[in-house]
Amino acid sequence: MDPAIPIRLLLAAVLGGLIGIEREIRDKPAGLRTNILICVGSALFMSLSAQIAQLLGGDPTRIAAQIISGIGFLGAGAVLHSHGFVLGLTTAATIWVVAGVGMALGSGMYLVAVFATAMSLVTLYFLSFIEDKIQGRRSYSYALVVTDLNQALASINKVLQDSSVAAASFNFKKKAGHYRVWFNLLIPRETNIKIIQRLSEVPEIIQVETGSTARDFAAVLPGEPGAGEPLG
């Protein structure tokens, strides 16, 4: 066995872990363990393909092509479609890059792997702030139909807390055996998408409507005042 293989695998765990920590901090589906395993697995397969090619002959790039195909399936699984929005594209792209880092390490291209990891971290950590500045914060209004008011409010507060935002006030009105709850947030577009996706998973919430202003709910809340009945 090539004595360099354990070193490559250890470096793959470190570099994949650095990217995974950023994903874990942002509470993304592919976090620390996933990125470490992808990077280590890619490095392992590349190292094995080179060893097999030396012993038995053949083209070592064939396994590399299969790695790329397999990573494509993982990336596709990370992409979600929810309420007309596409979520998880950055996570899928990160998986793709982490696999490339592992492949570079498995091929003995250490500097390339380190440089690619550094570029990925700069993109994930620092360019997100630039994106927020470009996109800016805007006011979003939410109108929900819920079956259990108290349980729904607890779940909404949990979603907002996990997203590091807070509603100034909640308003509600009972109608046709259900409750309509609406509130406003001043947040970036990406946070808005995340909140919609999380709210859609709450069992007590049977309908989610959102818009840029309260006027967007003229048809949803006919004749209901903008203030409603405040809940605090």
Backbone bond lengths (Angstrom), bond angles and torsions (degrees), N, CA, C in turn:
res aa  C-N    CA-C-N  psi(-1)  N-CA   C-N-CA  omega(-1)  CA-C   N-CA-C  phi
1 M - - - 1.467 - - 1.517 109.86 -
2 D 1.319 114.89 140.95 1.460 120.84 177.23 1.528 108.90 -67.12
3 P 1.357 118.34 121.36 1.476 119.97 -179.01 1.518 113.25 -64.41
4 A 1.334 117.44 -14.82 1.466 119.95 179.80 1.524 112.17 -76.62
5 I 1.340 118.22 -17.81 1.467 120.83 -175.22 1.536 111.87 -62.11
6 P 1.350 119.71 -47.94 1.474 118.10 177.73 1.527 113.12 -58.65
7 I 1.340 116.60 -35.84 1.469 119.67 178.73 1.518 109.96 -65.81
8 R 1.334 116.34 -42.06 1.461 119.95 178.64 1.525 111.43 -61.81
9 L 1.328 116.27 -41.35 1.460 120.21 -179.66 1.531 111.21 -66.88
10 L 1.325 116.25 -38.61 1.469 119.87 178.25 1.527 110.47 -65.06
11 L 1.330 116.34 -44.41 1.466 119.82 177.28 1.526 111.03 -62.97
12 A 1.318 116.95 -37.16 1.463 120.64 178.25 1.525 110.37 -62.58
13 A 1.331 117.08 -40.42 1.465 120.20 177.85 1.526 111.05 -64.00
14 V 1.339 116.32 -38.83 1.465 120.24 -179.33 1.524 110.93 -69.10
15 L 1.334 117.48 -50.46 1.461 120.72 -176.78 1.526 111.20 -68.11
16 G 1.330 116.45 -42.33 1.461 118.64 176.34 1.514 111.70 -63.60
17 G 1.341 116.35 -35.66 1.455 120.48 178.43 1.517 113.07 -66.92
18 L 1.327 117.13 -35.55 1.470 120.05 178.45 1.525 111.15 -61.87
19 I 1.320 115.84 -43.51 1.466 119.34 177.22 1.526 110.06 -70.91
20 G 1.332 116.32 -37.83 1.457 119.85 -180.00 1.515 113.11 -63.73
21 I 1.328 117.56 -33.40 1.472 120.58 178.78 1.522 110.16 -62.51
22 E 1.335 117.09 -42.59 1.469 120.03 178.25 1.518 110.58 -62.00
23 R 1.346 116.53 -42.06 1.468 120.40 179.12 1.530 110.85 -66.21
24 E 1.329 116.79 -35.97 1.463 121.06 179.65 1.518 110.61 -68.04
25 I 1.332 117.19 -41.07 1.461 121.44 179.47 1.522 110.51 -61.04
26 R 1.321 116.13 -37.64 1.469 120.33 -179.12 1.528 112.38 -87.04
27 D 1.330 116.61 7.27 1.469 121.81 176.07 1.521 111.91 57.50
28 K 1.341 116.18 47.97 1.456 121.53 178.67 1.530 110.45 -93.27
29 P 1.345 117.52 156.86 1.469 119.82 -176.73 1.527 113.61 -59.44
30 A 1.330 117.00 -41.49 1.465 121.12 178.59 1.526 107.92 -94.02
31 G 1.338 115.75 98.43 1.454 119.70 -174.56 1.510 113.56 -102.88
32 L 1.322 116.02 -143.00 1.462 122.15 -172.45 1.524 111.90 -61.99
33 R 1.325 117.67 -55.83 1.465 120.67 -175.85 1.525 111.77 -63.71
34 T 1.327 115.97 -41.19 1.468 119.16 -178.18 1.515 111.40 -61.45
35 N 1.333 117.39 -46.64 1.460 120.46 -177.81 1.522 111.61 -68.32
36 I 1.329 117.45 -36.06 1.466 119.74 176.37 1.527 110.10 -62.86
37 L 1.328 117.03 -46.68 1.461 120.65 -178.54 1.529 111.85 -64.81
38 I 1.319 117.32 -39.06 1.471 119.97 178.62 1.524 110.16 -63.64
39 C 1.335 116.30 -45.43 1.466 119.95 -177.84 1.530 110.98 -67.65
40 V 1.332 117.18 -44.41 1.464 120.45 179.21 1.526 110.50 -65.30
41 G 1.316 117.78 -42.63 1.460 121.32 179.82 1.518 112.04 -62.41
42 S 1.327 117.28 -42.71 1.462 120.66 179.21 1.524 110.91 -64.52
43 A 1.339 115.80 -42.76 1.465 119.58 178.57 1.519 110.93 -64.44
44 L 1.323 117.13 -39.81 1.455 121.23 -179.85 1.526 111.56 -63.66
45 F 1.312 116.87 -47.44 1.459 120.03 -178.54 1.531 111.85 -64.80
46 M 1.347 116.10 -38.41 1.463 118.72 178.08 1.517 111.08 -66.29
47 S 1.333 117.16 -40.79 1.465 120.57 178.90 1.521 111.01 -65.69
48 L 1.327 116.94 -42.57 1.451 120.56 178.91 1.524 111.73 -65.14
49 S 1.325 116.26 -38.33 1.471 118.79 -179.78 1.522 110.83 -63.75
50 A 1.353 116.37 -38.47 1.461 119.32 178.58 1.528 110.67 -67.30
51 Q 1.353 116.99 -40.64 1.458 120.88 179.19 1.533 111.38 -64.83
52 I 1.314 116.61 -43.91 1.462 120.94 179.95 1.518 111.03 -64.58
53 A 1.341 116.09 -39.19 1.457 119.65 179.07 1.525 111.56 -63.45
54 Q 1.346 116.33 -36.41 1.458 119.86 178.91 1.528 111.70 -69.88
55 L 1.329 116.63 -38.35 1.456 120.19 -176.47 1.526 113.00 -80.35
56 L 1.313 115.83 -43.22 1.460 120.02 -172.78 1.521 114.11 -112.61
57 G 1.315 115.59 -8.61 1.454 118.56 -175.96 1.517 110.93 83.22
58 G 1.294 116.64 177.38 1.462 121.03 -179.21 1.509 111.57 110.52
59 D 1.307 114.88 -179.73 1.463 121.97 -175.92 1.525 109.48 -98.65
60 P 1.342 119.20 113.20 1.474 120.52 -178.73 1.526 113.29 -69.65
61 T 1.342 117.57 -15.68 1.468 119.43 -178.32 1.523 112.43 -75.39
62 R 1.339 117.53 -12.23 1.462 119.38 -179.70 1.526 111.11 -65.22
63 I 1.331 117.34 -40.55 1.467 120.23 177.71 1.517 110.43 -67.86
64 A 1.326 117.23 -36.75 1.469 120.38 177.87 1.524 110.77 -59.15
65 A 1.329 116.41 -41.33 1.458 120.06 178.76 1.523 111.12 -63.46
66 Q 1.345 116.71 -37.34 1.457 120.24 179.18 1.530 111.52 -69.95
67 I 1.331 116.77 -32.65 1.466 119.86 176.06 1.519 110.05 -61.69
68 I 1.325 116.53 -45.28 1.466 120.87 -179.32 1.521 110.70 -61.65
69 S 1.330 116.93 -40.61 1.463 120.20 178.44 1.525 111.26 -63.89
70 G 1.343 115.62 -44.19 1.466 119.40 179.85 1.512 112.45 -63.49
71 I 1.333 116.82 -40.00 1.460 120.51 178.59 1.520 110.27 -65.12
72 G 1.327 116.95 -31.76 1.463 120.14 177.19 1.518 111.80 -59.63
73 F 1.339 117.53 -39.00 1.456 121.14 177.67 1.529 110.75 -66.48
74 L 1.344 117.17 -41.56 1.454 119.94 177.79 1.525 111.33 -62.70
75 G 1.326 116.03 -43.09 1.462 119.83 179.23 1.515 112.09 -63.13
76 A 1.334 116.51 -41.25 1.467 119.94 178.87 1.526 110.61 -63.03
77 G 1.335 116.72 -35.83 1.455 119.82 178.87 1.515 113.34 -69.10
78 A 1.332 117.38 -21.09 1.464 120.93 -179.33 1.518 112.22 -84.28
79 V 1.343 117.73 -14.08 1.460 121.92 -177.73 1.522 109.06 -90.34
80 L 1.324 116.63 128.47 1.460 122.70 -179.46 1.514 109.96 -118.41
81 H 1.331 115.95 147.86 1.455 122.36 173.24 1.521 107.21 -114.19
82 S 1.340 117.06 117.77 1.458 120.57 -177.05 1.519 110.24 -140.98
83 H 1.328 116.40 120.58 1.460 122.48 176.20 1.530 111.92 54.10
84 G 1.301 116.99 40.22 1.453 120.89 177.52 1.509 114.51 83.75
85 F 1.324 118.08 -1.13 1.461 122.12 179.99 1.522 109.82 -105.95
86 V 1.314 115.91 149.68 1.455 122.00 174.83 1.518 107.50 -105.24
87 L 1.327 116.53 121.08 1.462 122.41 -176.79 1.519 110.18 -117.25
88 G 1.317 116.69 148.07 1.457 121.32 173.30 1.516 115.75 94.09
89 L 1.329 118.37 9.64 1.465 119.47 -179.39 1.523 111.21 -65.63
90 T 1.338 116.87 -39.75 1.471 119.55 178.37 1.521 110.73 -64.96
91 T 1.330 117.25 -39.79 1.464 120.83 177.46 1.525 110.65 -62.56
92 A 1.336 116.82 -43.36 1.464 120.52 179.09 1.526 111.03 -63.21
93 A 1.334 116.64 -42.05 1.464 120.23 178.32 1.524 111.25 -65.27
94 T 1.340 116.60 -36.86 1.462 120.68 178.23 1.522 111.13 -64.02
95 I 1.331 116.68 -42.79 1.468 120.91 176.99 1.523 110.14 -58.07
96 W 1.302 116.40 -43.05 1.467 122.25 -179.73 1.531 110.63 -61.46
97 V 1.341 116.46 -46.00 1.468 120.83 -178.80 1.530 110.72 -67.33
98 V 1.342 116.98 -42.02 1.468 120.07 -179.93 1.527 110.51 -61.07
99 A 1.329 117.10 -39.28 1.459 119.81 176.07 1.527 110.33 -62.79
100 G 1.327 116.93 -38.54 1.463 120.13 176.89 1.504 112.44 -63.94
101 V 1.335 117.42 -38.00 1.468 121.29 176.60 1.527 109.83 -62.16
102 G 1.330 116.58 -44.83 1.453 120.17 178.12 1.523 113.03 -62.38
103 M 1.331 116.04 -39.99 1.464 120.07 178.22 1.523 111.37 -64.68
104 A 1.349 116.05 -39.36 1.467 119.52 177.95 1.529 110.56 -63.46
105 L 1.333 116.80 -42.15 1.461 119.82 178.33 1.525 110.89 -65.25
106 G 1.325 117.14 -42.18 1.451 120.38 178.76 1.509 113.06 -62.45
107 S 1.334 116.65 -24.32 1.465 121.70 178.36 1.523 112.24 -91.51
108 G 1.353 116.56 0.21 1.460 120.01 -179.76 1.514 114.21 83.37
109 M 1.334 118.16 13.00 1.474 122.04 -178.63 1.530 108.09 -94.82
110 Y 1.316 116.11 73.81 1.454 121.50 -172.40 1.532 112.66 -66.54
111 L 1.316 117.35 -45.70 1.463 120.03 -178.23 1.522 111.26 -64.04
112 V 1.327 116.63 -38.46 1.461 120.20 177.84 1.525 110.24 -62.24
113 A 1.334 116.76 -43.13 1.463 121.14 -179.55 1.530 111.14 -63.95
114 V 1.334 117.14 -43.72 1.463 120.95 179.79 1.521 110.59 -65.08
115 F 1.336 116.83 -43.31 1.465 120.67 -179.32 1.528 110.55 -64.82
116 A 1.335 117.60 -41.58 1.461 121.24 179.23 1.527 110.79 -64.45
117 T 1.330 116.76 -38.81 1.460 120.17 177.27 1.520 111.19 -64.39
118 A 1.331 116.26 -43.80 1.470 120.27 179.12 1.525 111.03 -61.46
119 M 1.332 116.95 -43.65 1.464 120.06 178.14 1.521 111.55 -62.86
120 S 1.327 116.52 -39.39 1.464 120.37 179.54 1.522 110.88 -64.51
121 L 1.336 117.05 -43.01 1.459 120.34 -179.87 1.527 111.66 -65.43
122 V 1.328 116.03 -40.50 1.467 119.23 176.68 1.522 110.16 -61.33
123 T 1.332 116.50 -43.12 1.465 120.53 179.81 1.518 111.72 -63.77
124 L 1.333 117.01 -44.79 1.462 120.64 -175.94 1.526 112.44 -74.83
125 Y 1.330 117.18 -40.92 1.462 120.32 -175.57 1.525 112.00 -79.94
126 F 1.327 116.43 -52.65 1.460 120.16 -166.09 1.532 113.40 -95.14
127 L 1.325 117.99 -35.88 1.462 118.42 -178.75 1.520 111.81 -70.45
128 S 1.344 117.19 -20.13 1.465 119.25 176.35 1.531 110.55 -63.97
129 F 1.335 116.70 -34.85 1.465 119.79 177.39 1.526 110.73 -66.89
130 I 1.338 116.49 -38.66 1.460 119.89 177.90 1.523 109.90 -65.57
131 E 1.341 116.59 -40.05 1.461 120.15 177.07 1.526 111.40 -59.75
132 D 1.337 115.74 -42.86 1.467 119.00 178.88 1.517 111.21 -62.03
133 K 1.343 116.39 -38.69 1.459 119.47 179.31 1.525 111.06 -66.96
134 I 1.346 116.07 -40.70 1.463 119.94 -179.76 1.519 110.77 -67.37
135 Q 1.332 115.67 -48.23 1.461 120.06 -178.39 1.520 111.52 -71.79
136 G 1.342 115.46 -34.98 1.452 120.16 -178.65 1.521 112.25 68.81
137 R 1.312 115.07 175.07 1.451 120.81 176.26 1.517 109.12 -100.45
138 R 1.314 116.23 140.77 1.451 120.72 176.30 1.513 109.57 -134.73
139 S 1.296 114.89 162.71 1.452 120.54 -178.43 1.521 110.06 -84.78
140 Y 1.330 116.15 126.42 1.463 122.49 176.29 1.523 109.02 -117.81
141 S 1.319 115.35 137.06 1.458 121.50 176.34 1.520 109.03 -107.34
142 Y 1.338 115.64 139.62 1.462 121.40 -178.71 1.520 109.02 -122.83
143 A 1.320 116.16 135.29 1.464 122.37 174.53 1.521 107.78 -126.53
144 L 1.321 116.52 122.75 1.457 122.11 -175.62 1.521 110.32 -121.06
145 V 1.314 116.24 146.99 1.454 122.68 169.49 1.523 106.58 -109.29
146 V 1.351 116.64 121.81 1.462 121.00 -174.51 1.524 109.99 -126.54
147 T 1.323 115.89 155.05 1.464 121.38 179.80 1.521 111.84 -95.13
148 D 1.319 117.65 -34.19 1.462 122.90 -179.54 1.531 107.54 -125.65
149 L 1.336 116.20 108.46 1.459 120.53 -172.28 1.523 112.23 -62.43
150 N 1.322 117.90 -50.67 1.467 120.78 -176.10 1.528 111.98 -63.45
151 Q 1.329 115.92 -46.00 1.463 119.39 -179.95 1.519 111.10 -65.94
152 A 1.328 116.36 -38.96 1.467 120.54 -179.91 1.526 110.86 -65.06
153 L 1.337 117.45 -42.13 1.462 120.42 179.06 1.523 111.57 -62.97
154 A 1.337 116.43 -39.28 1.462 119.70 177.06 1.527 110.55 -63.24
155 S 1.327 116.64 -41.21 1.467 120.54 179.95 1.522 111.06 -68.47
156 I 1.341 116.81 -40.06 1.477 120.53 178.78 1.520 110.07 -62.79
157 N 1.339 116.07 -45.50 1.471 119.28 178.43 1.521 111.74 -60.19
158 K 1.347 116.89 -37.04 1.470 120.48 178.18 1.521 110.87 -65.28
159 V 1.334 116.99 -43.01 1.466 121.14 178.65 1.521 110.52 -62.10
160 L 1.323 116.90 -44.97 1.469 120.39 -179.18 1.526 110.66 -67.27
161 Q 1.330 117.02 -38.77 1.468 120.34 178.14 1.518 110.80 -62.87
162 D 1.331 117.10 -43.00 1.468 120.39 178.83 1.524 111.59 -65.05
163 S 1.339 116.87 -25.58 1.468 121.21 179.45 1.518 111.98 -93.44
164 S 1.338 117.03 4.16 1.477 123.35 177.92 1.514 112.70 61.75
165 V 1.324 116.97 36.40 1.464 121.74 175.78 1.518 108.10 -133.33
166 A 1.332 116.17 165.31 1.463 121.16 178.80 1.520 108.61 -144.12
167 A 1.320 115.33 139.14 1.458 120.58 176.25 1.526 109.29 -80.35
168 A 1.341 115.93 140.05 1.464 119.30 178.53 1.521 110.62 -64.61
169 S 1.332 117.46 -38.98 1.460 121.70 178.41 1.515 109.14 -162.17
170 F 1.336 115.58 154.06 1.454 122.01 173.41 1.521 108.34 -107.33
171 N 1.330 115.56 144.34 1.453 121.57 176.45 1.518 108.35 -126.18
172 F 1.343 116.16 146.33 1.455 117.44 -177.73 1.520 110.30 -146.56
173 K 1.336 114.88 161.75 1.454 122.10 173.37 1.517 108.18 -152.99
174 K 1.327 116.14 133.79 1.457 120.72 179.26 1.519 108.72 -84.19
175 K 1.341 114.86 134.61 1.458 118.85 -176.58 1.526 109.48 -156.57
176 A 1.332 116.63 125.60 1.466 123.20 174.52 1.528 112.26 55.02
177 G 1.333 116.58 42.87 1.455 120.11 176.67 1.505 115.45 79.78
178 H 1.339 117.36 -3.36 1.460 122.03 177.76 1.518 109.59 -122.84
179 Y 1.301 115.38 174.09 1.456 121.43 175.89 1.525 109.27 -115.90
180 R 1.320 114.81 138.74 1.469 120.88 171.02 1.523 107.61 -104.40
181 V 1.307 115.86 124.14 1.463 122.31 -179.50 1.521 108.24 -119.26
182 W 1.317 117.26 133.84 1.462 119.13 176.07 1.528 110.69 -141.20
183 F 1.337 114.52 151.74 1.453 121.92 -177.14 1.530 108.82 -159.79
184 N 1.328 116.89 168.52 1.467 123.44 -178.03 1.521 110.20 -121.51
185 L 1.333 116.19 147.24 1.459 122.42 176.47 1.524 109.37 -135.69
186 L 1.321 116.39 147.51 1.462 122.51 173.57 1.521 106.81 -110.38
187 I 1.345 116.88 99.49 1.466 121.52 -170.12 1.524 110.28 -146.33
188 P 1.348 117.34 164.15 1.471 121.00 172.76 1.530 110.74 -70.75
189 R 1.313 115.81 162.83 1.469 121.99 -178.04 1.520 111.14 -61.46
190 E 1.340 117.87 -40.77 1.466 120.79 -178.16 1.524 110.95 -62.98
191 T 1.331 116.74 -39.65 1.461 120.17 178.43 1.519 110.54 -66.02
192 N 1.327 116.77 -37.87 1.462 120.87 177.22 1.525 111.14 -58.85
193 I 1.328 116.66 -44.59 1.464 120.83 179.83 1.526 110.54 -63.53
194 K 1.336 116.34 -42.02 1.462 120.51 -179.99 1.529 111.16 -63.34
195 I 1.341 116.82 -41.44 1.462 120.41 -179.31 1.525 110.84 -65.91
196 I 1.335 117.33 -41.56 1.464 120.29 178.39 1.520 110.08 -60.08
197 Q 1.332 116.64 -44.84 1.459 120.44 -178.48 1.528 110.88 -63.22
198 R 1.333 117.23 -40.91 1.467 120.80 -179.68 1.522 111.17 -69.91
199 L 1.335 117.48 -40.61 1.462 120.38 179.65 1.526 111.54 -64.06
200 S 1.324 116.46 -34.57 1.467 119.75 -179.21 1.525 112.37 -66.96
201 E 1.343 117.11 -16.29 1.459 121.48 -179.97 1.532 112.96 -91.03
202 V 1.339 117.82 -6.94 1.461 121.52 -178.90 1.528 108.83 -79.96
203 P 1.339 118.88 122.97 1.466 120.45 -174.72 1.522 113.90 -65.24
204 E 1.346 117.94 -28.89 1.467 120.18 -179.19 1.520 112.88 -75.59
205 I 1.323 117.49 -14.44 1.467 121.72 -179.77 1.526 108.39 -97.83
206 I 1.322 116.90 117.66 1.468 120.64 -176.68 1.526 112.16 -104.27
207 Q 1.322 117.33 -6.92 1.472 120.03 177.15 1.519 109.58 -155.44
208 V 1.311 117.05 137.47 1.465 122.91 177.94 1.521 108.22 -127.99
209 E 1.326 116.18 124.99 1.462 121.64 174.65 1.523 107.54 -124.84
210 T 1.316 116.45 141.15 1.465 119.59 178.18 1.515 109.95 -142.28
211 G 1.311 115.27 154.38 1.463 121.31 179.28 1.506 109.47 -160.06
212 S 1.328 116.18 175.18 1.464 120.28 -177.95 1.521 112.59 -82.55
213 T 1.334 117.01 -21.66 1.459 120.65 179.51 1.516 108.97 -141.41
214 A 1.323 115.58 165.87 1.465 119.85 178.33 1.520 111.50 -65.26
215 R 1.331 118.55 -23.90 1.460 121.50 179.32 1.525 111.92 -62.92
216 D 1.339 116.43 -23.44 1.463 119.65 -179.90 1.522 111.51 -64.25
217 F 1.328 117.54 -15.11 1.460 120.90 -177.06 1.522 111.99 -103.40
218 A 1.316 117.30 17.46 1.458 119.79 -179.17 1.521 111.15 -59.10
219 A 1.353 115.53 -38.18 1.462 119.59 179.73 1.523 112.09 -82.11
220 V 1.327 116.33 -26.95 1.457 120.18 -177.82 1.523 111.28 -78.08
221 L 1.324 115.50 -38.19 1.455 120.77 -176.80 1.523 109.83 -120.50
222 P 1.330 120.05 66.14 1.456 122.01 -175.19 1.520 111.89 -64.26
223 G 1.316 115.37 128.10 1.445 120.67 175.21 1.507 115.57 73.70
224 E 1.359 117.39 4.12 1.458 119.48 -179.15 1.514 109.39 -93.59
225 P 1.322 118.06 136.39 1.460 120.75 -177.69 1.508 111.09 -68.03
226 G 1.328 116.05 155.71 1.456 120.24 -178.63 1.514 112.32 -65.90
227 A 1.348 117.36 -27.57 1.457 118.76 -177.98 1.504 112.48 -85.36
228 G 1.328 117.67 -34.61 1.459 120.95 179.37 1.521 110.76 62.58
229 E 1.306 115.95 -148.89 1.456 121.85 176.38 1.514 108.12 -106.44
230 P 1.338 118.42 107.47 1.476 119.60 -173.98 1.517 111.98 -67.70
231 L 1.339 113.30 144.47 1.458 120.40 178.10 1.528 111.47 -112.47
232 G 1.312 117.76 14.86 1.468 118.23 176.32 1.450 114.65 115.75
